[in-house]
Structure formats: C-alpha cells, structure tokens
C-alpha cells in the first residue's frame, strides 16, 4: 500500500495545473500517487495531462459531478494509507507532504490533518489555519485574510480542515465514510470534520505543512452563496447534537435570521438571491438529513463538554469562508 493518495478534483482548470503538479514533483516525501478526477473538462486538460504529466492518474468522469462527486470517485480507486484532497489551484511547499505524514505517524488518534493555507498572490496572508465551527452553526476559516506574523505557528487541535488541502486517515474513512454527495459543493469538509469528532477522532492543524491557494479561482460567488445557504442548514440537521441544540437553538436561529436579513438588504444582487434560495433548500432538506442524523448520533463517542471544547464561542470575532 502506498503511504498517500492525493485526490485533485478538476473542471476546466488546465491553466492551474503547472503550478500544482510541478510543486508535487518537488516533494521530499516520494511515496504517493496523484489522482486527477476530471468533471468533464472541455479545455484540453485530458491530453495536456497525458502528455506533460504522465505520472498523474487521470480519472475522466465525463460529466460534472461536483466537488464531492469527483472526490468520492477518487476515493474509490485510491490506494493510500492517507487520503489527501487538494485543490487544483494550489502550490504546495516541498515539505508539505512529509509534514502531513509525520503528523499522522506521531498522533494515532488524529483522523484529519489541516494544512497552513496562505494566499497564492499574497503569501504572507492566510486563507486558513484550520477551520472553526461556532456554537451558532456558522463555520469559517481561522485567520482568513490576516497577515501571517506567527500567530498560527503552533501545532494544535482544531475543529476542521479546509477541503482545499485536507488529509484523512484511511482508518477514519473506513469508519465514518467519505464525503457526503448531497453537499455537492461547499461545507462537505465541515461535515466530515463533524462526523470525525462525533466518532471520537481528533483534527490536527500542522503549520509546517504549507499550501498556497489561488482563493476562489475555481468557484463563483453565486454558486458558493447558494450552497453555503443550503449546506449551513444541512450541517445542523445532520450533525449538531440534540443535547447541544437544546442549549444553543436561540443562537442558531439568530445566526440564520441574520443571514436572511443581510441577503434581503442586498436583494438586487444575484449572490444574495442565491443565498436565500439556498436557505429555502436547506429548510426543505431537513427530512433528507434525518436518516443520516440518526445513524451518526447513534454512534457518537464524544460527550457534550469535550465537543463544546472544540467549538468556537459566538462572541469571537467573525471570520469568513
């Protein structure tokens, strides 16, 4: 078995691949495979990869199955002990993979490793230093847009890992499953972090595993607004334990109403209208999530106090995704 499988979902992003693949060629840890899962690209990606990067395994889906569909297809054929999701619009430090593998080997109770993600064009500023989840049901990126002045240089446990560069232990995925295809795009990384915590696993932020990300290069504001609006609610229906929800439902309701009010104020904008459509779809998705919720909560292995310790208080400064 290979140590690591790197799964890269892809759609019409050929112009990003040189930065990504050339940095992977420079890795000091060599025991890995690259799986590029193509969602039906029409920009010549397939021939380009076959000619320029023959070491890359190309999976051609022939249609757009979204971020989750592409990653799940990669998971089905991946052979690594550790499974890494990596955006195609990234460049990784030469020691990135070695640091991830080292973290897993040192910490057998860690199921997910989060990288230190910096902006591609502004490399002293953060995209994320691991992700958080607030008690009011709002997820986000730690340190987003902040200048990197050493404030996130300590390895520590966090709530989650951004799907742009997230690493998973195969043993975790064998237990809880991989990405939920109902999420399609956005928050699927938050969902799997929720499931990992509820099953008793830890998530570790490793600041020496550095990734540079062309943030939002492969996603749009309208698309993201719709799926954020919907999937924020999917997360609550599926994962938020009833015992904690009984305590915090006023916070959750207030946060959702705030999103609604802000979208209504910006009604003329397409992204705002998409956010409202997403919220409506999220409300209607309650019954779809309930069977999954029952399975997840029945296998919960973490108590309320331990779970609350990895969630972020609402009065912390708001940050984005």
N, C-alpha and C positions, 0 to 999 in steps of 0.2 A: 504493500500500500504506500502510495506517495504521502509525504507529510502534508502537503497543502494543495487544494484546488482553488484557483481564482476564477470566479464567475463574473463576466462582464456583460451586462445586458446592453443591447445596442439597437439604434434605429437612426439611419441616415446621419451618422456622425463620423464619417471617414476622416474628416479633417482633424479630428481629435486623436486619432489612433497612434500617430507617430510619437507624440509626447508620452502617451500611456505605455505603449509597448516598448519603446526604447528605454524607458526607466525600469521596466520589468526585466529587460535584458541585463541591466546593471546590478541586479540584486546579489547581495553577498550570500544569501541562502538560496541554494540552487535546486532543492528537491521540491519542485512544484510543477503544476500544469496550468495552462491558461485556456479557459473555455469562453469564447466569444459567442454569445447567443444572439442571433440576428433576427429582429422582429420584422422581416420583410423589407429591408432597405432597398432603395432604388437609386442610390448614389454611387454604385460601383464598389461598395465595401467588399463584397464576396471575392471578386477577382483580385482586388488590391491586397487583401489579407493573404490569400493563397500565394501570391507572387512575392510579397515583401516580408511576410511573417509566417513562414511555413511551420514554425514550432507551435503556432496557435491552432487549437482545435476549434473549427468553425461549425456551429450548430445553426442550420438555416430553418427557421420556423415557417417562413413563407407568408406570415401574417403578423399583425401587431397584437401580441398577447399581453402587452403592458409590462411594467417593471416586474411585477410578481410572476406573471406567466413565463417570462424569459428566465428569471432566476430559478424558478421551480424546474424548468426544463434542464437547466444546467445542473441542478442538484441531482436529478435523476441519473445522470451519467458521470458525475464527479466521483473520483476515487480517493480523495484525500482524507487524512485523519482530521484535518481542519479545513473548513469551508469558508472562503472569503468572498464577499460581494464587493465589487469595485466599480465605480462609475467609469465610463469611457472617457470622460472629460477631466481626467486626473493625471498627475505625475507623482510618482512615489519616490521617497528618499531611498538611497541604495541599501540602507539597513532596515527599511520598513518591515520586510517580511521576517527577517531574523529576529527583530524585537517582538513581533507578534507571537512567533513560535516559542520564543523564550518565555514569554508571559504565560502561555498555556502550560508549558512544561513545569514551570515553577509553582503554579497555582492550580492544582487539580480540581478545586471547587469552582473555578471560573468557567462559565459556559460561553461567554461573549467577551470579546476584546474590542474596545473602541480606540481608534487612532486619533492623533492630533492632526486636525484638518485645518489648513491655512488657505487663504485665498491665493489663487494661481498668479494673479497680476499684482497682488499687494501682499507679499509673502511674510510680512511682519504683522498681519492681521488675521484673526480667527474666522473660520467658518464654524467649527465646533470643537470643543474639548470634551467630547462625550455629551450625551443628551440628558435632559431632565424631564420629569413629569410632575406637574403641580397638582396639589390636592383638589383644585377646582376643575381638573380634567383637561388642562391645557399643556401640551408638550412643547418642547423647544430645544434649542442648541445652547449649551453652556458657552459663554464668551463670545457669541456671534458679534461680528463687526469690531470687537475690541482689538486694540494693539497688543501684540504679544510682548509683555515685559516680564515674563517669568511667573505670572500669576497661576498658570496651569502647568507647571513643570514637575508636579509631584504625581507619581502613580497612585491612583486611588479608585475606590469603588464608586460607580455612578449608576444612574438608572438604566441608561441605554446607549447604544452605538448607532450613529447615523448610517443609514444604508448605503451612502456613498463610499464608505470604507468600513465594513463591519465584518468581524471574524467570528466563526462559530465552531465549537467543538462538536464533532460528529455524534458523540455520545448524547449531547444535549438534544440535537435534532432528531436522533432516533427515538428519544423520549417524548418530545413535545411537538414534533413535526416542524416543517419549514414555513415558508411564507404563506399567508392566507390569501388565496387568489381573489377573494371577494373585495380586498382592498384595492387591487389593480395598480394603483399609483398613489403614493403618499401614506405615511403612518404605518406601513407594513413593518417597518423597523421598530416602531414603538410597540406594536402588537406583539412581536416576537420577544421583545425585552420584557413586557408584562408577563408573558407565559413562562419565560425563564425564571423570573423572580418568584412567581407563584409556585413553581415546581421546586424551589429551594436552591437555584443556582445563583452565582454572582456574576456581575458585569464589571469589568476592569478597564479603566482608562489608562492607556500607556503613552505617555508624552514623547517617548523616544521613537515611536512608530509614526513617522511624519508623512502626510499626504498634502499635495497642493491641488486645489479644486477650482475649476472654472465654474463658479457657482451659478446655477440656473441656466447653464449653457444648453442643456438638453431638455429643459422643461419650460412651460409658459405660465404666465400669471393667471390666465383664465382657467387653464387646466388644473393648476395647483390649488386655486381658490375653491373650485368645485369639490375636489377630492378631500381637501382639508376640512371643508364644511361638513361633508358627509362622514369622513373617517374619524374625526374627533368624537363623533357620537358612537360610531361602531366600536371604538376603543372602550368607551364607558359601558355600553350594553354587554360587551363580551368579557371584559377583564376586571372592571372595578368591583371589588368585593362588596357584597351587600352590607356587611357589618360596617365598613368604612363609608359606604354611600349613605347609610342612615345618618351618620355624623355630619357628612360634608355636602349633602344634596343642596343646601342653600347656596353654597359656594359654586357648585357645578351649574346650577340654574342661572345664577347671576352672570357667570362667565359666558354661557351660551346666549343670554339676552344681550349682553354687551356686544358680542359678535353680530347679532341680528341688527341691533340699533346702528352700529357703525356701517354695516352694509346698506341699510336703508338710507342713511345720510348721503351715501355715495351712489345712490341708485342709478344714476346716469352712466356709471362705469360698468363695462361688461364683466370685469372681475368681481365687482360687488354683487351683481345679479347672479353670477355663477356661485358665489358663496351661499347665497340664500337658497338657490336650488339644491346645493349640496346639503344644507341643513335639513331641508324638507326630505330629501332622500335618506338622510341619516335617521330621521324620526321614523320613516316608513320601514327602515331596515331593522327595527327592533326585533321583530319576530324571526327574521333570518338569523340573527345573532344568538337568540336564546338557546337553541340546542347546543351550540358551541360553548356558550357560557356554562351550561350545566356540566359538561364534560370537564372543562378547565377548573371550575371551582370545586368539583368533587375530588380532584387530585391535588388540591392546594396543600403545600407543605410549609408555609411560612405564616407566622402569626401576625396580628394587626400591628403590634408595636414594631416588629422587625421590618414590616413592609412600609409603615409610615416613615421609618428612618431613612428610606431611600427615595421618598417622595419630597418634593420641594414645597415649602410654605407659600401661600398665595401672596404674602406681603414682600417676597423677594422681588428685586427689580425685574420687570417683564422683559423677555427676550423672544426673538423670533425663530422661525424655521427656515 
